[in-house]
């Protein structure tokens, strides 16, 4: 009888753990929606500002989404160069002294993997926190 009771307690523990994991994934989904809304608005504002700067006086005559598209074109090169440099630095850090022997693209790939690994856990934790915040204290 004791073995059956232990088995039942183990199953109940697994159910509680599964519910908690499900809750965290659900909250991460809610957090992702919240962050996407916020980041989308911020990104559109930055692109509009860059487009207005690139177009000058013509910006007032254009549709705001065309102005934002022009802003995207204007900032894309700078952002891609910045990202490449960040990934190469992360690759050098990951490889240590061996990094000097690798090409820039190999280092960028190594850096991308290291960055992805480190940032994915941080992102998941941030999304769960944002979901909890959006749901309030009684979720």
Residue pairs with C-beta under 8 A, 6 or more apart in sequence:
24 128
26 131
27 127
27 128
27 131
27 132
27 135
27 139
28 124
28 127
28 128
28 131
29 127
29 131
30 130
30 131
30 134
30 135
31 126
31 127
31 128
31 129
31 130
31 131
31 132
31 133
31 134
32 127
32 130
32 131
34 130
34 131
34 133
34 134
35 126
35 127
35 130
44 68
46 71
46 75
47 67
47 68
47 69
47 71
47 72
47 75
48 64
48 67
48 68
48 71
49 71
50 70
50 71
50 72
50 74
50 75
51 59
51 62
51 66
51 67
51 68
51 69
51 70
51 71
51 72
51 74
52 59
52 67
52 71
53 71
53 74
54 70
54 71
54 73
54 74
55 62
55 67
55 70
59 67
62 70
84 104
84 108
86 111
86 115
87 107
87 108
87 109
87 111
87 112
87 115
88 104
88 107
88 108
88 111
89 111
90 110
90 111
90 112
90 114
90 115
91 99
91 102
91 106
91 107
91 108
91 109
91 110
91 111
91 112
91 114
92 99
92 100
92 107
92 111
93 99
93 111
93 114
94 110
94 111
94 114
95 102
95 107
95 110
99 107
102 110
132 139
